[in-house]
Amino acid sequence: MENGINITQMTNTVEAIKATPSLAKFNFRSSSRWGGGVKSKAYVKSFYGAGQEDTSRKETFTMEGDEPAVLLGTNTGPNAAEALLSALAGCLTASFILPASAQGIKVDSLEFNIDGNVDLQGFLQLQEGIRPGFQNIRVRASVKADASRQKIQEIFDHAVKTSAVMDTIRNPVPVSVELA
């Protein structure tokens, strides 16, 4: 074990994917329901991965979303933009800890502070040319580990390059949308 990661299991997973690349194909899912006002509740349980439907989760995870009062919400949960930034932090954490652990680097602390700017004129369609989403996102990481600054930078750069959420934010992804 290194940083709470089972290195043997990680190595076995990598070797299994090398031998059978189709095991790397995953399908993650989420559903949500409106909760009145601008509240929503998202539900996550099942996914497909490692060549089969996963049944390891006995409980459904729930995430509540809302808006601050200034945006007509009741402040009972993060808004969707904040949830996206939190997802990025979570993905960068995994993308850093896994290779650090594989290299035997003990991480004492790892923190991400992420913020981004949104101009509501885009969402409200008040100004042509202003996008409704983030105009920019800034990520600041702080790492304490038993490795050189150069090695930490190398792993950090690798984490940024391989983070699925970072890649999704940085690169266009085909999204199909339909009204049932």
N, C-alpha and C positions, 0 to 999 in steps of 0.2 A: 504494500500500500504506500502511496505517495500522494500527499495532499488530499487524502480521502478517495483516491482513485485506485481501483484494483488493476494494477499494471498487467498482470497475467491475463485478465479478462480483456483488457484493451488490446493487447498483442494478439490474442486469439481472434478477436473480432476483425482486426486488420487482416490477419492471415486468411480468415474465412472469406472476406470480401475479395481479396486478391484471387483466391481460388474460384469463387463464384460471384462475379461482379453483379449479378441480378439481386444479390442480398442487400446491395446499397440503395435500392429503390424504396423510398418511403412515401406514404400519403398521409399527411396530417390533416385533421379536421377540427372545425369549431362550428358551433351553432349559437344563435343568440335570440333573445326575446326582449321586446320593448317592455319597460317597466313603468311607463307613465312619464310625463315631462320629457326630459332628454336622457332618462336613465335607460340602461340596458344591462342585461346579465348574459354573459357568454358561458358556454358549457363545452368542456373538452373531456373526452374519455378515450374513445377508441382511435386507433391508427393502424395503418398497414405498414409493416417493415420487416426486414430480415426474412423475406419470402413468405410471410403469413400475416393474418390478422392478429394483432396483439390483444391479449386478454389479461395482461398483468395488472391493469388498473381496476381495482374493485370499486373505487369511488369516482364519481364525476367531479372534476375540478370546476369551480365556478369563479368567475371574475366579474365584478360589478363595475360598471362605468357610469359616469355622470359628467356634469360640467360644473365649473364654479358658478356662484350666484351671478357674477357679472356677465356670464354667457347663458343665463336663464336656467341654470341647474340648481341643485340643492347641496352640492359638495359632499355627496356620499361615496364618491369613488373618483379615481383618476379619469380624465377624459381620454378619448381614443389616441390623441397625439401623445399624451404622456405615457399611455400604455405601449405605444410604438417605441418610444425612447427607452422604456423599461425592457422591452423585448430585445432591443439592440444591446443593452447592457448585459442582459442574461446570456445572449449568444456570444458576445465578445469574452465574457467570463469563461464559458466552456471552451471557446476557441483558444484561449490562453492557457488555462489550467491543464488541459489534456496534453499538449506537447511539452509543457514545462515538466509535468509529472513523468512523462515518457523518458525525458532526459535526466531524471533524477534530481530535478531542481526543487528544493523546498521553498514554497511560497508562504511567507508569513502574513502578507496582506495584499489584497488586490481590490482596488476601488475604481469605479467609473463614475464620472460626473458628466452628464450629457444634457445639452440644451439645444433648442432650435427656435428659429423665428418663423412665425406665421403672420401674414397680413390678412385680416378678416375681410378686407375689400375684395379679395379673390373669392372667398367662400360666399359672400353676400352678392357677388357679381356687380359690385359698385364701380370697379375700375377695370377697364380692358387691359389685358396683358399681365395681370397679377394672378399668379397661380393660387388655387385654394389650399394647397399643401404647404409643407415647409419650404422656405426660401433657402435655408441652410441649417445644418446640424453640426454642432461642435462636440467632439469627444475628447475628454481629458482623463488619462489613466494615471493611477498612482500604484506602484508595485514595490513591495519589499520582499526580496528573495535572496537566497544564497548563491547568487550568480552575478557576473559582471554587468555593468550598465549596457555594454555592447550585446551580451547574450540576451538580456531582458528586452532590449530594443528589437533584436532578431525575432524573438518569440512574439513580441507585440505586433511587429509587421506581419508575421505569419498569421496571427489571429485576425487581424484586419482583412488580410487577403482571403482567408478561408471561412470567415463568418457568413453563414447563410443569410442572416438578417441584413448584415451590411451589404452583401451582394445584391439582395433584393431591393434595398433602398437605392443603391448606386446605379443599378442597371434596369432598363425596362423589362418587365415581366408580362407576358401575355395574360390578360385577365378577361375571362368571359363573364358576362353579367346578364341575368335574365329575370324577368318577373314571372313567378309561377302562377 
